[in-house]
Each structure stands twice: as C-alpha cells, then as structure tokens.
C-alpha cells in the first residue's frame, strides 16, 4: 500500500513520525508521505523537521518516506506563494486541503491549489467540472479520501475525474493508528466511490507515477 496523506504530531496527528512510519512498515506499506497541516505561521517550523526525519528513516526502514505538507485553510490568494516556499524548504509533495463539504474551506481554494501546481488536491468536495479539467492540464492528482466526512463526496469526485481523465489517488488522511488503511479497506473505499472493483491497483499505480515524478521511484 501507498499513502500520500498522513499527519504526525507536528500538526494534529497522534504519533511522532518514527512511530507513524514504523506502524505502516509493520502493515506492509511501501511508501508514505508525511503531510502535516501548515500555513505561513508554522511552515518554517514543520518542513525542515519532516525533511530531516524522512531522510533518517529512509536510511533505516523499508517504507519510502516522502516529506510533504498540506496547506490548510490558507486564503486562496496566498496559496501560490506558500506552494513555492514549501518546495524551497524541501517539501517534496505539496497537498492542498481542498473544499471538503464538512469544513468551511474558503471558496476558490480548489482552483488556487490547482493553478499553483500542487501535487495533490485532497478531498476536493463538490469540485466543478472546469476545475477537474484544469487539474488534468496541470497534472494535479485528485484525492479519493478514506477519511470520515471528507469521503462523503468521493462519488462526485470519482465521476468527474473519470469523465475528464483526471488522475486519482487513494489516501487515508490518517491522524491516528486507527485511520491507517489495509488493502481490503482501500478496496472498499474505491468501490464505495463508484469505481470498478479493480480500481485500487489503478489508483496505487497513479501514486507510484506521482512518486516517480518527484524523485521517489518505487
């Protein structure tokens, strides 16, 4: 399994990065991104520490660890500059906290994240068809979420992405050990989104494609 959206206690997760990765290693994962919530207030605190621990763990454990961030509730006008700053600081994977229907995310966040060239638009809620088409042209991956609440619009996202040819990835958005996905649960999430029974492997292939593109080939 691969998960490109996890949280440690550097934001609102329950585990330090080392335990997070060790638990995923014990579950047979091959790669995971640590993507803690950031805005301009904590970007320079979180990113260097995640970069450092990812480098250490990649020399000691079998799970490939990708240092990343999730830009969260950032006003859309600031998203492009924060995407650039995150990459300059060493974040290899930039996730945008999309317009989930269970939080008051600012309208325009989905479009701003896509236009800024983020890697993944997480739980994009009731994303518009024109935004999905923009994601295709920008090479931004759309998330099918296994997280409670955020997953309510998976069917909408999957339908529009399939119609437009947008690439999707499956992520847990995990904050605690109980959130980690098994392969069996991942298969249920993809089917629950209305995707064909064999879609899990296709979405995992997309995750591998994304990782190869940012310098983490599997």
BELBEL-V473993 format. One record per residue. N is the residue number from 1. RES is the residue in three letters. PHI is phi in whole degrees, -180 to 180 (999 if undefined). Layout:
BEGIN
((N RES PHI) (N RES PHI))
END
This chain:
BEGIN
((1 UNK 999) (2 UNK -133) (3 UNK -136) (4 UNK -105) (5 UNK -156) (6 UNK -135) (7 UNK -128) (8 UNK -109) (9 UNK -75) (10 UNK -71) (11 UNK -131) (12 UNK -115) (13 UNK -83) (14 UNK -94) (15 UNK -116) (16 UNK -70) (17 UNK -55) (18 UNK -62) (19 UNK -71) (20 UNK -55) (21 UNK -70) (22 UNK -61) (23 UNK -65) (24 UNK -69) (25 UNK -61) (26 UNK -65) (27 UNK -89) (28 UNK 90) (29 UNK -66) (30 UNK -107) (31 UNK -157) (32 UNK -154) (33 UNK -104) (34 UNK -96) (35 UNK -129) (36 UNK -70) (37 UNK -66) (38 UNK -142) (39 UNK -141) (40 UNK -67) (41 UNK -75) (42 UNK -130) (43 UNK -56) (44 UNK -74) (45 UNK -87) (46 UNK -79) (47 UNK -60) (48 UNK -59) (49 UNK -73) (50 UNK -69) (51 UNK -60) (52 UNK -65) (53 UNK -69) (54 UNK -63) (55 UNK -62) (56 UNK -64) (57 UNK -66) (58 UNK -69) (59 UNK -97) (60 UNK -128) (61 UNK -132) (62 UNK -79) (63 UNK -77) (64 UNK -76) (65 UNK -105) (66 UNK -109) (67 UNK -77) (68 UNK -145) (69 UNK -147) (70 UNK -121) (71 UNK -71) (72 UNK -124) (73 UNK 54) (74 UNK -81) (75 UNK -53) (76 UNK -50) (77 UNK -63) (78 UNK -94) (79 UNK -61) (80 UNK -57) (81 UNK -68) (82 UNK -73) (83 UNK -60) (84 UNK -63) (85 UNK -63) (86 UNK -61) (87 UNK -67) (88 UNK -62) (89 UNK -81) (90 UNK 116) (91 UNK -68) (92 UNK -92) (93 UNK -133) (94 UNK -111) (95 UNK -108) (96 UNK -104) (97 UNK -75) (98 UNK -73) (99 UNK -82) (100 UNK -54) (101 UNK -78) (102 UNK -101) (103 UNK -141) (104 UNK -83) (105 UNK -69) (106 UNK -62) (107 UNK -57) (108 UNK 97) (109 UNK -64) (110 UNK -57) (111 UNK -63) (112 UNK -62) (113 UNK -65) (114 UNK -67) (115 UNK -63) (116 UNK -77) (117 UNK 78) (118 UNK -63) (119 UNK -83) (120 UNK -135) (121 UNK -100) (122 UNK -80) (123 UNK 26) (124 UNK -78) (125 UNK 60) (126 UNK -90) (127 UNK -57) (128 UNK -85) (129 UNK -55) (130 UNK -68) (131 UNK -74) (132 UNK -65) (133 UNK -64) (134 UNK -65) (135 UNK -62) (136 UNK -62) (137 UNK -68) (138 UNK -92) (139 UNK 73) (140 UNK -90) (141 UNK -88) (142 UNK -100) (143 UNK -92) (144 UNK -95) (145 UNK -103) (146 UNK -93) (147 UNK -84) (148 UNK -52) (149 UNK 87) (150 UNK -60) (151 UNK -75) (152 UNK -63) (153 UNK -106) (154 UNK -56) (155 UNK -62) (156 UNK -64) (157 UNK -63) (158 UNK -63) (159 UNK -63) (160 UNK -67) (161 UNK -64) (162 UNK -64) (163 UNK -65) (164 UNK -92) (165 UNK 80) (166 UNK -78) (167 UNK -81) (168 UNK -116) (169 UNK -128) (170 UNK -104) (171 UNK -132) (172 UNK -89) (173 UNK 54) (174 UNK -73) (175 UNK -121) (176 UNK -155) (177 UNK -54) (178 UNK -68) (179 UNK -90) (180 UNK -64) (181 UNK -91) (182 UNK -86) (183 UNK -63) (184 UNK -64) (185 UNK -71) (186 UNK -59) (187 UNK -65) (188 UNK -66) (189 UNK -65) (190 UNK -66) (191 UNK -67) (192 UNK -65) (193 UNK -81) (194 UNK 89) (195 UNK -86) (196 UNK -60) (197 UNK -57) (198 UNK -95) (199 UNK -72) (200 UNK -56) (201 UNK -65) (202 UNK -66) (203 UNK -67) (204 UNK -67) (205 UNK -64) (206 UNK -63) (207 UNK -63) (208 UNK -64) (209 UNK -61) (210 UNK -61) (211 UNK -63) (212 UNK -62) (213 UNK -70) (214 UNK -107) (215 UNK 91) (216 UNK -127) (217 UNK -67) (218 UNK -108))
END
